[in-house]
């Protein structure tokens, strides 16, 4: 069974420098008659935070083979310096991490990574992972439960799946330097099944493990509850059309609704390729972050970004994209100048169609619309 992680919200305290104050420092200083009283007017310092977000991570199949040859840390070596810039690091875990479970009949593609990969995710700095996707139940309930247990043991937060619907919808709030960032995650493909003899869908119910379904009434209700507890609300959606760089009208409509309901950032996954970035009412919608670690073959699948979101006092103040190219089917790296330009041209074109302008810098592009 899962560890009880709270009735409503799991709060991860990532505060640093919390050593106790010596007793003599707590003594109030009272000025003498000869000592003038100094008047000060301290200005509150802005609370700043960097959220790093990446796309789909699949740590088995071809990636798993290469990890076995090197180490669980190898996939992250080429971009570790970027991940380390984040106060909070988020991604979509497109695999189970388990040694238990059985393949769902008829599905055809099943992902289950060695539990040792959890160490690599932890060391790379991941704080929050979405489990709301169409591979979380590839090896049925036992593997999902073990995946969650492995993440909990490593101290990595997760959203979007659980042993029942209440847990799958449960938000996760990360507090860093006084800023509270809340996460939710939902899966568009919750009602699929692959065998009439075993109609196992990915939807969590009151008494069945699974993913949080991408249903508008649930999302709105969850945002209403979460926005009273947080400075920033992040909603991750597993949605869209695979291998398509174009967003659908349904994606844009739902993305706008989430912002209208009180969300601040929408992070999309599943297409395995980049889609555009839009600013809507001074909030952020990233329709697809593409692949981060995957073993697909096409250039479109292997060229992606790491998103760097700057927050100040709960507001988005900067959004930048670092181009990456997946090397040897497992390792994202900063590409050479030619491929870098191709990736940045693509994100500029896709985002420009949504009204977003860009400003090129040496190693990244800054997206402007706020």
Secondary structure as UniProt FT lines:
FT   STRAND          9..13
FT   HELIX           23..26
FT   STRAND          48..57
FT   HELIX           61..69
FT   TURN            72..73
FT   HELIX           74..76
FT   TURN            77..79
FT   HELIX           80..83
FT   TURN            84..85
FT   STRAND          88..93
FT   STRAND          96..97
FT   TURN            105..106
FT   STRAND          112..113
FT   TURN            115..116
FT   HELIX           117..124
FT   STRAND          128..130
FT   TURN            134..139
FT   HELIX           140..154
FT   STRAND          157..159
FT   STRAND          161..162
FT   HELIX           165..169
FT   STRAND          171..176
FT   TURN            177..178
FT   STRAND          179..187
FT   TURN            188..191
FT   TURN            196..197
FT   TURN            206..207
FT   STRAND          210..211
FT   HELIX           216..226
FT   TURN            227..229
FT   STRAND          232..238
FT   TURN            242..243
FT   HELIX           249..260
FT   TURN            261..262
FT   STRAND          265..269
FT   STRAND          277..280
FT   TURN            281..282
FT   STRAND          283..286
FT   STRAND          291..293
FT   HELIX           299..302
FT   STRAND          303..312
FT   TURN            313..314
FT   STRAND          315..327
FT   TURN            328..330
FT   STRAND          331..333
FT   HELIX           337..352
FT   TURN            353..355
FT   STRAND          357..360
FT   STRAND          365..368
//
